[in-house]
Amino acid sequence: MKISARNRLKGKIVEVVNGATTAHVRIDVGGSIVTAAITNDSVDELGLKVGGEAYAVIKASDVMVGID
């Protein structure tokens, strides 16, 4: 698959929590956790399961930075 996003982070799925319509998929990328909110249908169609490998693909026009 070719896509325009350059920020592709490969990792292992550590948690999938399905809600009413949206699931939260947590991916361990080198010790950091990335959480994606996707539809329950997408979880099913992609066969996402804890322990499986997946890519977190980040494509954003804005990135916010903050400090304490």
All heavy atoms as a GROMACS GRO file, in nm:
protein
  488
    1MET      N    1   0.084  -0.117   0.000
    1MET     CA    2   0.000   0.000   0.000
    1MET      C    3   0.089   0.124   0.000
    1MET      O    4   0.182   0.134   0.080
    1MET     CB    5  -0.088  -0.002   0.126
    1MET     CG    6  -0.162   0.125   0.149
    1MET     SD    7  -0.265   0.125   0.296
    1MET     CE    8  -0.147   0.121   0.426
    2LYS      N    9   0.061   0.217  -0.088
    2LYS     CA   10   0.132   0.344  -0.090
    2LYS      C   11   0.038   0.454  -0.045
    2LYS      O   12  -0.075   0.462  -0.090
    2LYS     CB   13   0.185   0.376  -0.230
    2LYS     CG   14   0.298   0.287  -0.272
    2LYS     CD   15   0.358   0.337  -0.401
    2LYS     CE   16   0.483   0.255  -0.434
    2LYS     NZ   17   0.557   0.312  -0.543
    3ILE      N   18   0.088   0.537   0.046
    3ILE     CA   19   0.010   0.650   0.095
    3ILE      C   20   0.102   0.771   0.106
    3ILE      O   21   0.224   0.758   0.109
    3ILE     CB   22  -0.056   0.620   0.231
    3ILE    CG1   23   0.049   0.578   0.334
    3ILE    CG2   24  -0.162   0.513   0.219
    3ILE    CD1   25  -0.005   0.555   0.472
    4SER      N   26   0.041   0.889   0.114
    4SER     CA   27   0.121   1.012   0.117
    4SER      C   28   0.178   1.043   0.255
    4SER      O   29   0.275   1.116   0.267
    4SER     CB   30   0.038   1.131   0.068
    4SER     OG   31  -0.072   1.152   0.153
    5ALA      N   32   0.118   0.989   0.360
    5ALA     CA   33   0.165   1.018   0.496
    5ALA      C   34   0.306   0.960   0.516
    5ALA      O   35   0.334   0.849   0.476
    5ALA     CB   36   0.070   0.959   0.599
    6ARG      N   37   0.392   1.037   0.576
    6ARG     CA   38   0.530   0.994   0.600
    6ARG      C   39   0.551   0.944   0.742
    6ARG      O   40   0.650   0.880   0.772
    6ARG     CB   41   0.627   1.109   0.572
    6ARG     CG   42   0.624   1.154   0.428
    6ARG     CD   43   0.676   1.043   0.338
    6ARG     NE   44   0.673   1.084   0.199
    6ARG     CZ   45   0.605   1.021   0.105
    6ARG    NH1   46   0.534   0.915   0.133
    6ARG    NH2   47   0.607   1.063  -0.020
    7ASN      N   48   0.458   0.975   0.830
    7ASN     CA   49   0.471   0.935   0.970
    7ASN      C   50   0.398   0.804   0.994
    7ASN      O   51   0.286   0.800   1.040
    7ASN     CB   52   0.416   1.046   1.061
    7ASN     CG   53   0.492   1.175   1.042
    7ASN    OD1   54   0.613   1.176   1.046
    7ASN    ND2   55   0.419   1.282   1.018
    8ARG      N   56   0.467   0.694   0.959
    8ARG     CA   57   0.411   0.560   0.977
    8ARG      C   58   0.490   0.493   1.088
    8ARG      O   59   0.611   0.471   1.075
    8ARG     CB   60   0.422   0.480   0.848
    8ARG     CG   61   0.339   0.539   0.736
    8ARG     CD   62   0.368   0.472   0.607
    8ARG     NE   63   0.506   0.507   0.566
    8ARG     CZ   64   0.550   0.501   0.444
    8ARG    NH1   65   0.473   0.458   0.348
    8ARG    NH2   66   0.674   0.536   0.416
    9LEU      N   67   0.423   0.461   1.196
    9LEU     CA   68   0.489   0.405   1.313
    9LEU      C   69   0.442   0.261   1.332
    9LEU      O   70   0.324   0.237   1.363
    9LEU     CB   71   0.456   0.488   1.437
    9LEU     CG   72   0.482   0.638   1.425
    9LEU    CD1   73   0.429   0.711   1.548
    9LEU    CD2   74   0.630   0.665   1.404
   10LYS      N   75   0.531   0.165   1.314
   10LYS     CA   76   0.495   0.024   1.329
   10LYS      C   77   0.506  -0.016   1.475
   10LYS      O   78   0.601   0.020   1.543
   10LYS     CB   79   0.588  -0.063   1.244
   10LYS     CG   80   0.546  -0.208   1.240
   10LYS     CD   81   0.635  -0.287   1.146
   10LYS     CE   82   0.588  -0.430   1.137
   10LYS     NZ   83   0.671  -0.507   1.043
   11GLY      N   84   0.406  -0.090   1.522
   11GLY     CA   85   0.409  -0.134   1.660
   11GLY      C   86   0.319  -0.253   1.684
   11GLY      O   87   0.267  -0.314   1.591
   12LYS      N   88   0.302  -0.286   1.812
   12LYS     CA   89   0.221  -0.399   1.853
   12LYS      C   90   0.096  -0.348   1.924
   12LYS      O   91   0.105  -0.260   2.011
   12LYS     CB   92   0.300  -0.489   1.947
   12LYS     CG   93   0.224  -0.614   1.989
   12LYS     CD   94   0.305  -0.704   2.078
   12LYS     CE   95   0.392  -0.789   1.988
   12LYS     NZ   96   0.455  -0.899   2.061
   13ILE      N   97  -0.018  -0.403   1.888
   13ILE     CA   98  -0.144  -0.365   1.951
   13ILE      C   99  -0.147  -0.419   2.093
   13ILE      O  100  -0.128  -0.540   2.115
   13ILE     CB  101  -0.264  -0.418   1.871
   13ILE    CG1  102  -0.263  -0.361   1.728
   13ILE    CG2  103  -0.396  -0.385   1.941
   13ILE    CD1  104  -0.362  -0.426   1.634
   14VAL      N  105  -0.168  -0.328   2.190
   14VAL     CA  106  -0.171  -0.370   2.331
   14VAL      C  107  -0.312  -0.364   2.391
   14VAL      O  108  -0.336  -0.423   2.495
   14VAL     CB  109  -0.072  -0.288   2.417
   14VAL    CG1  110   0.070  -0.314   2.375
   14VAL    CG2  111  -0.102  -0.139   2.410
   15GLU      N  112  -0.403  -0.294   2.323
   15GLU     CA  113  -0.540  -0.286   2.375
   15GLU      C  114  -0.635  -0.241   2.265
   15GLU      O  115  -0.601  -0.155   2.184
   15GLU     CB  116  -0.546  -0.186   2.492
   15GLU     CG  117  -0.680  -0.179   2.560
   15GLU     CD  118  -0.679  -0.085   2.679
   15GLU    OE1  119  -0.619   0.025   2.671
   15GLU    OE2  120  -0.738  -0.123   2.782
   16VAL      N  121  -0.753  -0.302   2.262
   16VAL     CA  122  -0.861  -0.260   2.174
   16VAL      C  123  -0.986  -0.250   2.261
   16VAL      O  124  -1.029  -0.349   2.321
   16VAL     CB  125  -0.886  -0.359   2.059
   16VAL    CG1  126  -1.003  -0.314   1.973
   16VAL    CG2  127  -0.761  -0.378   1.975
   17VAL      N  128  -1.042  -0.129   2.272
   17VAL     CA  129  -1.162  -0.107   2.352
   17VAL      C  130  -1.272  -0.056   2.260
   17VAL      O  131  -1.264   0.056   2.209
   17VAL     CB  132  -1.137  -0.006   2.467
   17VAL    CG1  133  -1.264   0.017   2.546
   17VAL    CG2  134  -1.024  -0.054   2.557
   18ASN      N  135  -1.374  -0.139   2.239
   18ASN     CA  136  -1.486  -0.100   2.155
   18ASN      C  137  -1.588  -0.022   2.237
   18ASN      O  138  -1.622  -0.060   2.348
   18ASN     CB  139  -1.554  -0.222   2.094
   18ASN     CG  140  -1.471  -0.284   1.986
   18ASN    OD1  141  -1.363  -0.335   2.012
   18ASN    ND2  142  -1.520  -0.281   1.864
   19GLY      N  143  -1.636   0.088   2.178
   19GLY     CA  144  -1.744   0.165   2.237
   19GLY      C  145  -1.871   0.140   2.158
   19GLY      O  146  -1.881   0.042   2.084
   20ALA      N  147  -1.967   0.231   2.168
   20ALA     CA  148  -2.093   0.217   2.096
   20ALA      C  149  -2.071   0.216   1.945
   20ALA      O  150  -2.128   0.134   1.873
   20ALA     CB  151  -2.188   0.329   2.135
   21THR      N  152  -1.985   0.306   1.895
   21THR     CA  153  -1.957   0.313   1.752
   21THR      C  154  -1.807   0.324   1.723
   21THR      O  155  -1.763   0.291   1.614
   21THR     CB  156  -2.026   0.435   1.688
   21THR    OG1  157  -1.980   0.554   1.753
   21THR    CG2  158  -2.177   0.425   1.698
   22THR      N  159  -1.731   0.373   1.821
   22THR     CA  160  -1.589   0.401   1.801
   22THR      C  161  -1.504   0.315   1.894
   22THR      O  162  -1.540   0.296   2.011
   22THR     CB  163  -1.561   0.549   1.830
   22THR    OG1  164  -1.644   0.629   1.745
   22THR    CG2  165  -1.416   0.585   1.804
   23ALA      N  166  -1.393   0.267   1.842
   23ALA     CA  167  -1.299   0.189   1.922
   23ALA      C  168  -1.172   0.270   1.946
   23ALA      O  169  -1.135   0.354   1.863
   23ALA     CB  170  -1.264   0.059   1.851
   24HIS      N  171  -1.107   0.245   2.058
   24HIS     CA  172  -0.975   0.303   2.085
   24HIS      C  173  -0.874   0.190   2.076
   24HIS      O  174  -0.886   0.089   2.148
   24HIS     CB  175  -0.972   0.370   2.222
   24HIS     CG  176  -1.051   0.495   2.225
   24HIS    ND1  177  -1.178   0.500   2.276
   24HIS    CD2  178  -1.022   0.619   2.180
   24HIS    CE1  179  -1.224   0.623   2.263
   24HIS    NE2  180  -1.133   0.698   2.204
   25VAL      N  181  -0.780   0.205   1.985
   25VAL     CA  182  -0.676   0.104   1.963
   25VAL      C  183  -0.545   0.162   2.011
   25VAL      O  184  -0.501   0.268   1.965
   25VAL     CB  185  -0.666   0.068   1.812
   25VAL    CG1  186  -0.559  -0.036   1.790
   25VAL    CG2  187  -0.801   0.020   1.761
   26ARG      N  188  -0.483   0.094   2.108
   26ARG     CA  189  -0.355   0.140   2.164
   26ARG      C  190  -0.244   0.055   2.104
   26ARG      O  191  -0.250  -0.068   2.108
   26ARG     CB  192  -0.358   0.130   2.316
   26ARG     CG  193  -0.457   0.228   2.377
   26ARG     CD  194  -0.485   0.207   2.524
   26ARG     NE  195  -0.369   0.187   2.607
   26ARG     CZ  196  -0.302   0.285   2.670
   26ARG    NH1  197  -0.341   0.410   2.659
   26ARG    NH2  198  -0.197   0.256   2.745
   27ILE      N  199  -0.143   0.124   2.050
   27ILE     CA  200  -0.030   0.058   1.983
   27ILE      C  201   0.099   0.098   2.052
   27ILE      O  202   0.126   0.217   2.070
   27ILE     CB  203  -0.024   0.098   1.834
   27ILE    CG1  204  -0.156   0.062   1.764
   27ILE    CG2  205   0.093   0.031   1.764
   27ILE    CD1  206  -0.168   0.116   1.624
   28ASP      N  207   0.177  -0.002   2.092
   28ASP     CA  208   0.308   0.022   2.153
   28ASP      C  209   0.410   0.038   2.041
   28ASP      O  210   0.435  -0.055   1.965
   28ASP     CB  211   0.346  -0.095   2.243
   28ASP     CG  212   0.479  -0.074   2.315
   28ASP    OD1  213   0.568  -0.007   2.260
   28ASP    OD2  214   0.494  -0.126   2.426
   29VAL      N  215   0.465   0.158   2.032
   29VAL     CA  216   0.565   0.190   1.930
   29VAL      C  217   0.696   0.217   2.003
   29VAL      O  218   0.717   0.327   2.054
   29VAL     CB  219   0.522   0.312   1.846
   29VAL    CG1  220   0.629   0.346   1.743
   29VAL    CG2  221   0.389   0.287   1.778
   30GLY      N  222   0.779   0.117   2.016
   30GLY     CA  223   0.908   0.135   2.081
   30GLY      C  224   0.900   0.185   2.224
   30GLY      O  225   0.983   0.263   2.268
   31GLY      N  226   0.799   0.140   2.299
   31GLY     CA  227   0.784   0.181   2.438
   31GLY      C  228   0.693   0.299   2.460
   31GLY      O  229   0.658   0.330   2.574
   32SER      N  230   0.653   0.367   2.355
   32SER     CA  231   0.555   0.476   2.364
   32SER      C  232   0.422   0.424   2.312
   32SER      O  233   0.419   0.347   2.216
   32SER     CB  234   0.599   0.597   2.282
   32SER     OG  235   0.716   0.654   2.335
   33ILE      N  236   0.314   0.468   2.375
   33ILE     CA  237   0.181   0.423   2.334
   33ILE      C  238   0.115   0.531   2.248
   33ILE      O  239   0.110   0.648   2.286
   33ILE     CB  240   0.092   0.394   2.456
   33ILE    CG1  241   0.155   0.287   2.545
   33ILE    CG2  242  -0.049   0.353   2.412
   33ILE    CD1  243   0.167   0.150   2.481
   34VAL      N  244   0.067   0.488   2.132
   34VAL     CA  245  -0.010   0.575   2.043
   34VAL      C  246  -0.153   0.521   2.044
   34VAL      O  247  -0.174   0.401   2.030
   34VAL     CB  248   0.047   0.572   1.899
   34VAL    CG1  249  -0.040   0.652   1.805
   34VAL    CG2  250   0.189   0.621   1.897
   35THR      N  251  -0.250   0.609   2.064
   35THR     CA  252  -0.390   0.569   2.067
   35THR      C  253  -0.463   0.624   1.945
   35THR      O  254  -0.453   0.744   1.916
   35THR     CB  255  -0.460   0.619   2.195
   35THR    OG1  256  -0.389   0.570   2.309
   35THR    CG2  257  -0.604   0.571   2.201
   36ALA      N  258  -0.534   0.538   1.876
   36ALA     CA  259  -0.613   0.577   1.759
   36ALA      C  260  -0.760   0.554   1.789
   36ALA      O  261  -0.796   0.453   1.849
   36ALA     CB  262  -0.572   0.497   1.637
   37ALA      N  263  -0.844   0.648   1.748
   37ALA     CA  264  -0.989   0.633   1.758
   37ALA      C  265  -1.040   0.603   1.618
   37ALA      O  266  -1.029   0.686   1.528
   37ALA     CB  267  -1.054   0.759   1.813
   38ILE      N  268  -1.091   0.481   1.600
   38ILE     CA  269  -1.142   0.439   1.469
   38ILE      C  270  -1.278   0.371   1.490
   38ILE      O  271  -1.315   0.339   1.603
   38ILE     CB  272  -1.044   0.344   1.396
   38ILE    CG1  273  -1.024   0.214   1.474
   38ILE    CG2  274  -0.911   0.413   1.374
   38ILE    CD1  275  -0.940   0.111   1.400
   39THR      N  276  -1.350   0.347   1.383
   39THR     CA  277  -1.481   0.285   1.397
   39THR      C  278  -1.466   0.138   1.436
   39THR      O  279  -1.366   0.072   1.405
   39THR     CB  280  -1.562   0.293   1.267
   39THR    OG1  281  -1.496   0.218   1.166
   39THR    CG2  282  -1.582   0.438   1.222
   40ASN      N  283  -1.569   0.087   1.503
   40ASN     CA  284  -1.573  -0.056   1.536
   40ASN      C  285  -1.568  -0.139   1.408
   40ASN      O  286  -1.505  -0.246   1.406
   40ASN     CB  287  -1.700  -0.090   1.615
   40ASN     CG  288  -1.700  -0.030   1.753
   40ASN    OD1  289  -1.596  -0.006   1.812
   40ASN    ND2  290  -1.820  -0.005   1.805
   41ASP      N  291  -1.636  -0.093   1.303
   41ASP     CA  292  -1.634  -0.164   1.176
   41ASP      C  293  -1.491  -0.178   1.122
   41ASP      O  294  -1.454  -0.282   1.069
   41ASP     CB  295  -1.722  -0.095   1.072
   41ASP     CG  296  -1.870  -0.112   1.100
   41ASP    OD1  297  -1.908  -0.201   1.178
   41ASP    OD2  298  -1.949  -0.034   1.042
   42SER      N  299  -1.412  -0.070   1.135
   42SER     CA  300  -1.273  -0.076   1.087
   42SER      C  301  -1.191  -0.177   1.166
   42SER      O  302  -1.108  -0.248   1.108
   42SER     CB  303  -1.208   0.062   1.095
   42SER     OG  304  -1.266   0.149   1.001
   43VAL      N  305  -1.213  -0.184   1.296
   43VAL     CA  306  -1.144  -0.284   1.379
   43VAL      C  307  -1.174  -0.423   1.325
   43VAL      O  308  -1.083  -0.505   1.306
   43VAL     CB  309  -1.184  -0.272   1.527
   43VAL    CG1  310  -1.133  -0.391   1.607
   43VAL    CG2  311  -1.133  -0.143   1.587
   44ASP      N  312  -1.301  -0.450   1.298
   44ASP     CA  313  -1.342  -0.581   1.248
   44ASP      C  314  -1.286  -0.608   1.108
   44ASP      O  315  -1.232  -0.716   1.083
   44ASP     CB  316  -1.495  -0.592   1.244
   44ASP     CG  317  -1.557  -0.587   1.383
   44ASP    OD1  318  -1.486  -0.614   1.482
   44ASP    OD2  319  -1.677  -0.554   1.392
   45GLU      N  320  -1.298  -0.511   1.018
   45GLU     CA  321  -1.252  -0.528   0.880
   45GLU      C  322  -1.101  -0.551   0.872
   45GLU      O  323  -1.053  -0.629   0.789
   45GLU     CB  324  -1.290  -0.408   0.795
   45GLU     CG  325  -1.439  -0.400   0.767
   45GLU     CD  326  -1.479  -0.269   0.699
   45GLU    OE1  327  -1.391  -0.197   0.648
   45GLU    OE2  328  -1.600  -0.241   0.698
   46LEU      N  329  -1.025  -0.484   0.960
   46LEU     CA  330  -0.880  -0.498   0.961
   46LEU      C  331  -0.833  -0.616   1.045
   46LEU      O  332  -0.716  -0.652   1.043
   46LEU     CB  333  -0.814  -0.369   1.012
   46LEU     CG  334  -0.832  -0.247   0.922
   46LEU    CD1  335  -0.784  -0.121   0.994
   46LEU    CD2  336  -0.757  -0.265   0.791
   47GLY      N  337  -0.924  -0.676   1.121
   47GLY     CA  338  -0.889  -0.788   1.206
   47GLY      C  339  -0.792  -0.751   1.318
   47GLY      O  340  -0.703  -0.829   1.352
   48LEU      N  341  -0.809  -0.631   1.374
   48LEU     CA  342  -0.717  -0.584   1.477
   48LEU      C  343  -0.740  -0.658   1.608
   48LEU      O  344  -0.852  -0.666   1.657
   48LEU     CB  345  -0.735  -0.434   1.498
   48LEU     CG  346  -0.712  -0.346   1.375
   48LEU    CD1  347  -0.734  -0.200   1.410
   48LEU    CD2  348  -0.573  -0.368   1.318
   49LYS      N  349  -0.633  -0.715   1.661
   49LYS     CA  350  -0.638  -0.792   1.785
   49LYS      C  351  -0.517  -0.760   1.870
   49LYS      O  352  -0.410  -0.729   1.818
   49LYS     CB  353  -0.635  -0.942   1.756
   49LYS     CG  354  -0.739  -0.992   1.658
   49LYS     CD  355  -0.865  -1.031   1.730
   49LYS     CE  356  -0.960  -1.097   1.631
   49LYS     NZ  357  -1.090  -1.045   1.631
   50VAL      N  358  -0.532  -0.770   2.002
   50VAL     CA  359  -0.419  -0.753   2.093
   50VAL      C  360  -0.310  -0.853   2.056
   50VAL      O  361  -0.338  -0.970   2.030
   50VAL     CB  362  -0.464  -0.774   2.240
   50VAL    CG1  363  -0.345  -0.777   2.333
   50VAL    CG2  364  -0.561  -0.663   2.280
   51GLY      N  365  -0.187  -0.804   2.048
   51GLY     CA  366  -0.073  -0.887   2.012
   51GLY      C  367  -0.038  -0.880   1.865
   51GLY      O  368   0.071  -0.919   1.825
   52GLY      N  369  -0.130  -0.829   1.783
   52GLY     CA  370  -0.103  -0.816   1.640
   52GLY      C  371  -0.020  -0.692   1.611
   52GLY      O  372  -0.010  -0.602   1.693
   53GLU      N  373   0.040  -0.691   1.493
   53GLU     CA  374   0.116  -0.574   1.451
   53GLU      C  375   0.028  -0.482   1.368
   53GLU      O  376  -0.062  -0.528   1.297
   53GLU     CB  377   0.239  -0.615   1.368
   53GLU     CG  378   0.346  -0.681   1.451
   53GLU     CD  379   0.473  -0.708   1.373
   53GLU    OE1  380   0.470  -0.705   1.248
   53GLU    OE2  381   0.575  -0.732   1.438
   54ALA      N  382   0.055  -0.353   1.379
   54ALA     CA  383  -0.021  -0.253   1.303
   54ALA      C  384   0.065  -0.129   1.288
   54ALA      O  385   0.165  -0.112   1.359
   54ALA     CB  386  -0.152  -0.218   1.374
   55TYR      N  387   0.026  -0.044   1.197
   55TYR     CA  388   0.091   0.085   1.178
   55TYR      C  389  -0.001   0.195   1.229
   55TYR      O  390  -0.120   0.194   1.199
   55TYR     CB  391   0.118   0.113   1.030
   55TYR     CG  392   0.231   0.033   0.972
   55TYR    CD1  393   0.208  -0.091   0.915
   55TYR    CD2  394   0.361   0.082   0.972
   55TYR    CE1  395   0.311  -0.164   0.860
   55TYR    CE2  396   0.465   0.009   0.919
   55TYR     CZ  397   0.440  -0.114   0.862
   55TYR     OH  398   0.543  -0.186   0.809
   56ALA      N  399   0.054   0.289   1.303
   56ALA     CA  400  -0.016   0.413   1.334
   56ALA      C  401   0.031   0.510   1.226
   56ALA      O  402   0.150   0.537   1.213
   56ALA     CB  403   0.022   0.464   1.472
   57VAL      N  404  -0.061   0.558   1.146
   57VAL     CA  405  -0.029   0.651   1.038
   57VAL      C  406  -0.081   0.787   1.078
   57VAL      O  407  -0.201   0.805   1.102
   57VAL     CB  408  -0.092   0.606   0.904
   57VAL    CG1  409  -0.056   0.704   0.794
   57VAL    CG2  410  -0.046   0.465   0.868
   58ILE      N  411   0.010   0.884   1.089
   58ILE     CA  412  -0.027   1.016   1.138
   58ILE      C  413  -0.020   1.115   1.023
   58ILE      O  414   0.085   1.132   0.962
   58ILE     CB  415   0.067   1.059   1.252
   58ILE    CG1  416   0.054   0.956   1.365
   58ILE    CG2  417   0.035   1.199   1.299
   58ILE    CD1  418   0.169   0.953   1.458
   59LYS      N  419  -0.132   1.176   0.994
   59LYS     CA  420  -0.141   1.276   0.888
   59LYS      C  421  -0.219   1.393   0.943
   59LYS      O  422  -0.338   1.382   0.968
   59LYS     CB  423  -0.211   1.216   0.765
   59LYS     CG  424  -0.225   1.308   0.649
   59LYS     CD  425  -0.100   1.314   0.566
   59LYS     CE  426  -0.124   1.397   0.442
   59LYS     NZ  427  -0.006   1.408   0.360
   60ALA      N  428  -0.152   1.501   0.967
   60ALA     CA  429  -0.219   1.617   1.027
   60ALA      C  430  -0.168   1.745   0.962
   60ALA      O  431  -0.050   1.757   0.933
   60ALA     CB  432  -0.193   1.621   1.177
   61SER      N  433  -0.259   1.839   0.945
   61SER     CA  434  -0.217   1.968   0.891
   61SER      C  435  -0.169   2.060   1.003
   61SER      O  436  -0.099   2.157   0.979
   61SER     CB  437  -0.330   2.033   0.814
   61SER     OG  438  -0.444   2.045   0.897
   62ASP      N  439  -0.209   2.030   1.127
   62ASP     CA  440  -0.169   2.109   1.243
   62ASP      C  441  -0.117   2.018   1.352
   62ASP      O  442  -0.173   1.913   1.378
   62ASP     CB  443  -0.288   2.186   1.300
   62ASP     CG  444  -0.342   2.288   1.202
   62ASP    OD1  445  -0.263   2.370   1.152
   62ASP    OD2  446  -0.463   2.284   1.176
   63VAL      N  447  -0.012   2.060   1.417
   63VAL     CA  448   0.040   1.990   1.533
   63VAL      C  449   0.053   2.092   1.644
   63VAL      O  450   0.112   2.198   1.625
   63VAL     CB  451   0.178   1.925   1.505
   63VAL    CG1  452   0.234   1.861   1.630
   63VAL    CG2  453   0.168   1.824   1.390
   64MET      N  454  -0.005   2.062   1.758
   64MET     CA  455  -0.001   2.153   1.873
   64MET      C  456   0.107   2.109   1.969
   64MET      O  457   0.127   1.990   1.990
   64MET     CB  458  -0.137   2.155   1.943
   64MET     CG  459  -0.248   2.206   1.852
   64MET     SD  460  -0.410   2.193   1.928
   64MET     CE  461  -0.394   2.311   2.058
   65VAL      N  462   0.175   2.205   2.029
   65VAL     CA  463   0.279   2.179   2.126
   65VAL      C  464   0.248   2.261   2.250
   65VAL      O  465   0.209   2.377   2.240
   65VAL     CB  466   0.419   2.217   2.072
   65VAL    CG1  467   0.526   2.197   2.176
   65VAL    CG2  468   0.450   2.139   1.945
   66GLY      N  469   0.263   2.202   2.367
   66GLY     CA  470   0.237   2.274   2.490
   66GLY      C  471   0.341   2.244   2.595
   66GLY      O  472   0.418   2.149   2.581
   67ILE      N  473   0.347   2.326   2.697
   67ILE     CA  474   0.436   2.304   2.810
   67ILE      C  475   0.361   2.329   2.939
   67ILE      O  476   0.257   2.394   2.938
   67ILE     CB  477   0.562   2.395   2.803
   67ILE    CG1  478   0.522   2.543   2.804
   67ILE    CG2  479   0.645   2.363   2.679
   67ILE    CD1  480   0.639   2.637   2.819
   68ASP      N  481   0.414   2.279   3.049
   68ASP     CA  482   0.353   2.302   3.180
   68ASP      C  483   0.395   2.436   3.234
   68ASP      O  484   0.499   2.486   3.212
   68ASP     CB  485   0.394   2.193   3.279
   68ASP     CG  486   0.323   2.062   3.249
   68ASP    OD1  487   0.210   2.066   3.200
   68ASP    OD2  488   0.383   1.957   3.279
   0.00000   0.00000   0.00000
